C-alpha cells in the first residue's frame, strides 16, 4: 500500500510540474483541432501530446540539431524536423503533417 501511495504522489508531482506554463513551447497541427492536435515542449527532456483516446501523455524527447525525437511508450520513436522558423514537419504515422508554433 505504501508503494501505491508513493507512486500516486510521484504521478501528482509530475502532473503539477507539467502544468507549469512558463517556458512551455506549444506547437499545433496546421488545420488540426488545437484541443487534441498539439505538442508542448515542457523542458529540455519532456514533452506533452495527445494520443488516440484522447489521452494526454507526458513523455521524454531528445533534440539533435533541428530534429525532435519523441519516445513513445519507451520503445517507439517519432520524429519532427524544423523546416522553417516556428514550424516543424512530422514523420508519419504519429505526427504526420506541419506543426506551427503558437
Backbone bond lengths (Angstrom), bond angles and torsions (degrees), N, CA, C in turn:
res aa  C-N    CA-C-N  psi(-1)  N-CA   C-N-CA  omega(-1)  CA-C   N-CA-C  phi
1 X - - - 1.445 - - 1.519 111.05 -
2 X 1.358 116.98 -35.26 1.462 119.75 179.01 1.522 110.99 -65.36
3 X 1.335 116.93 -36.95 1.462 120.61 179.22 1.519 110.47 -62.41
4 X 1.330 116.08 -42.32 1.463 120.39 179.32 1.523 109.89 -61.88
5 X 1.336 117.27 -43.21 1.462 121.39 179.57 1.519 111.59 -62.69
6 X 1.327 116.90 -41.38 1.464 120.57 178.15 1.524 111.45 -66.35
7 X 1.332 116.02 -39.55 1.460 119.70 177.90 1.521 110.72 -65.18
8 X 1.318 116.69 -39.13 1.458 120.73 179.25 1.524 110.80 -65.22
9 X 1.325 116.83 -43.79 1.464 120.89 177.80 1.524 110.15 -61.71
10 X 1.339 117.25 -43.78 1.469 120.97 179.15 1.524 111.02 -61.67
11 X 1.324 117.29 -40.82 1.463 121.11 178.97 1.526 111.16 -64.57
12 X 1.330 117.31 -41.29 1.464 121.20 179.50 1.528 110.28 -65.85
13 X 1.332 117.05 -42.19 1.470 120.45 178.42 1.526 110.13 -61.66
14 X 1.332 117.46 -44.49 1.455 121.11 178.19 1.519 110.97 -61.40
15 X 1.312 116.71 -43.00 1.458 121.01 178.92 1.516 111.13 -62.43
16 X 1.327 117.33 -46.51 1.463 120.72 -179.75 1.519 111.39 -65.86
17 X 1.309 117.53 -37.70 1.456 120.93 177.08 1.520 109.98 -63.70
18 X 1.313 116.13 -40.90 1.460 120.29 179.78 1.505 113.45 -70.05
19 X 1.323 118.36 -20.18 1.462 121.77 -179.25 1.522 112.78 -81.53
20 X 1.310 118.11 -11.56 1.454 121.17 178.62 1.520 108.25 -66.06
21 X 1.315 118.54 119.16 1.458 122.79 -174.69 1.526 112.95 -86.45
22 X 1.338 118.96 -12.06 1.454 121.23 179.77 1.516 109.84 -65.18
23 X 1.322 116.52 125.56 1.448 120.53 177.10 1.519 114.80 79.61
24 X 1.314 118.98 1.44 1.464 121.73 179.25 1.527 108.58 -76.54
25 X 1.326 115.84 130.28 1.459 121.56 176.35 1.525 106.85 -105.30
26 X 1.328 116.25 121.30 1.467 121.30 -175.66 1.522 110.39 -109.98
27 X 1.330 114.77 132.89 1.455 122.40 172.86 1.525 107.22 -118.46
28 X 1.337 115.99 142.82 1.461 121.33 175.85 1.522 108.72 -125.68
29 X 1.332 115.30 144.45 1.457 121.51 178.18 1.523 109.33 -67.28
30 X 1.336 116.83 127.86 1.459 121.07 177.81 1.529 108.16 -61.19
31 X 1.326 116.21 129.71 1.465 124.60 -177.87 1.529 113.29 66.21
32 X 1.339 117.13 16.34 1.465 121.37 177.15 1.520 110.36 -97.60
33 X 1.301 116.10 -178.19 1.458 123.17 176.66 1.531 107.79 -91.80
34 X 1.332 118.91 113.21 1.464 120.90 -176.48 1.530 114.16 -60.19
35 X 1.318 117.48 -19.04 1.466 120.92 178.30 1.527 112.31 -71.85
36 X 1.332 116.50 -28.21 1.470 119.52 -177.38 1.526 113.66 -126.02
37 X 1.323 117.87 -23.77 1.458 121.30 -177.03 1.524 110.15 -99.13
38 X 1.326 115.37 70.82 1.456 120.64 -179.14 1.528 110.30 -138.63
39 X 1.312 114.17 159.81 1.456 123.23 174.29 1.519 106.04 -138.70
40 X 1.328 116.98 123.14 1.456 121.28 179.08 1.524 109.37 -115.87
41 X 1.322 115.85 123.68 1.459 121.96 174.81 1.524 105.81 -87.38
42 X 1.323 117.23 110.50 1.465 122.05 -173.76 1.527 112.48 -84.06
43 X 1.312 116.33 -39.06 1.464 121.43 179.01 1.520 107.48 -160.08
44 X 1.316 118.10 -157.79 1.460 119.46 -175.50 1.530 114.24 -82.05
45 X 1.336 117.93 5.57 1.464 118.91 178.04 1.531 114.69 -146.73
46 X 1.333 118.38 -8.81 1.472 121.09 -178.56 1.524 111.57 -123.02
47 X 1.324 114.75 144.12 1.458 120.86 174.75 1.533 108.92 -137.47
48 X 1.343 114.82 165.34 1.468 120.87 -179.76 1.527 107.57 -129.05
49 X 1.330 115.69 139.12 1.459 121.63 179.10 1.519 108.04 -156.37
50 X 1.317 116.16 169.40 1.457 121.37 -179.70 1.520 109.68 -107.74
51 X 1.329 115.20 137.49 1.465 121.84 175.59 1.522 108.02 -110.86
52 X 1.334 117.77 165.41 1.469 119.32 179.05 1.517 111.49 -52.79
53 X 1.286 113.28 137.59 1.467 117.95 -179.77 1.510 112.79 149.30
54 X 1.274 124.36 -44.85 1.460 129.33 -20.26 1.529 110.48 -78.82
55 X 1.295 115.30 135.73 1.453 122.75 179.90 1.522 107.65 -127.36
56 X 1.324 117.04 127.81 1.454 121.06 178.02 1.523 108.90 -86.43
57 X 1.327 115.71 130.71 1.455 122.76 -175.14 1.522 109.27 -120.01
58 X 1.317 116.02 138.02 1.460 122.00 169.21 1.518 106.02 -107.72
59 X 1.323 115.64 123.68 1.460 119.15 -177.31 1.513 112.07 -147.72
60 X 1.321 115.90 171.92 1.459 120.48 -177.42 1.529 112.68 -78.91
61 X 1.328 114.03 156.86 1.451 121.12 172.31 1.524 108.29 -148.73
62 X 1.304 115.74 162.76 1.459 120.99 171.97 1.516 107.29 -127.10
63 X 1.317 115.63 156.44 1.464 120.47 176.84 1.514 107.37 -128.83
64 X 1.314 114.87 125.42 1.450 120.77 178.06 1.525 107.11 -131.74
65 X 1.337 115.85 111.04 1.456 119.74 -174.66 1.512 109.60 65.02
66 X 1.316 116.77 -124.63 1.460 122.35 179.57 1.528 112.63 -100.98
67 X 1.324 117.52 18.14 1.467 121.26 -177.88 1.520 111.12 -116.54
68 X 1.336 114.78 126.46 1.465 122.27 172.69 1.529 106.68 -98.16
69 X 1.321 116.94 130.15 1.457 121.88 175.81 1.522 107.96 -116.92
70 X 1.336 117.03 113.69 1.458 122.65 178.75 1.511 108.55 -93.54
71 X 1.316 116.18 135.80 1.455 121.27 178.74 1.533 107.45 -101.30
72 X 1.316 116.35 113.28 1.459 122.29 -175.28 1.525 108.80 -101.19
73 X 1.325 116.65 126.15 1.468 123.24 -178.95 1.520 112.66 55.64
74 X 1.312 116.65 25.67 1.453 120.79 176.18 1.511 115.98 75.80
75 X 1.350 118.70 -4.42 1.461 119.99 -175.88 1.532 114.61 -133.43
76 X 1.301 118.40 -30.16 1.457 121.69 -175.49 1.529 108.90 -97.70
77 X 1.321 116.39 136.91 1.454 120.58 178.34 1.527 110.10 -108.57
78 X 1.332 115.23 138.60 1.457 121.96 175.27 1.523 106.66 -125.94
79 X 1.326 116.98 138.79 1.457 120.33 -175.93 1.521 112.50 -120.27
80 X 1.328 113.29 142.65 1.456 121.64 171.32 1.523 106.71 -129.48
81 X 1.332 116.38 140.17 1.457 122.04 -175.97 1.528 109.81 -120.18
82 X 1.316 116.27 133.25 1.460 120.54 175.16 1.519 106.95 -73.55
83 X 1.359 116.37 125.97 1.454 118.12 -179.28 1.518 112.72 -121.24
84 X 1.314 117.14 -14.73 1.455 121.76 170.20 1.516 107.23 -159.62
85 X 1.305 116.89 166.27 1.464 120.97 -175.19 1.535 110.83 -54.48
86 X 1.331 115.23 122.58 1.459 120.63 176.87 1.515 115.18 77.30
87 X 1.325 117.81 10.50 1.467 120.02 -179.07 1.520 111.08 -134.09
88 X 1.334 114.17 139.60 1.453 122.53 174.64 1.521 108.25 -119.69
89 X 1.305 116.22 151.22 1.461 119.97 171.58 1.527 106.77 -119.79
90 X 1.331 115.13 127.16 1.456 121.38 -176.25 1.511 112.47 -95.75
91 X 1.331 114.23 147.19 1.461 120.20 176.55 1.524 109.76 -84.40
92 X 1.330 117.16 143.88 1.462 119.49 173.74 1.522 109.58 -66.17
93 X 1.294 120.80 156.37 1.456 126.46 3.36 1.529 113.90 -96.29
94 X 1.331 119.01 -9.93 1.457 120.18 -169.15 1.521 115.10 -83.35
95 X 1.309 118.45 -45.43 1.461 121.36 -175.02 1.525 110.52 -124.74
96 X 1.309 116.55 35.73 1.456 123.75 -177.52 1.529 110.61 -57.35
97 X 1.318 116.96 129.72 1.452 121.34 175.99 1.515 112.54 122.36
98 X 1.325 115.23 -174.57 1.454 122.99 -179.15 1.534 108.50 -99.89
99 X 1.324 115.87 131.74 1.456 123.30 -178.41 1.526 107.66 -116.81
100 X 1.337 115.74 127.63 1.457 121.69 -176.18 1.519 111.50 -110.59
101 X 1.321 115.55 135.78 1.479 121.56 179.31 1.524 109.07 -69.14
102 X 1.335 115.49 134.14 1.461 121.28 -179.91 1.505 110.83 -110.86
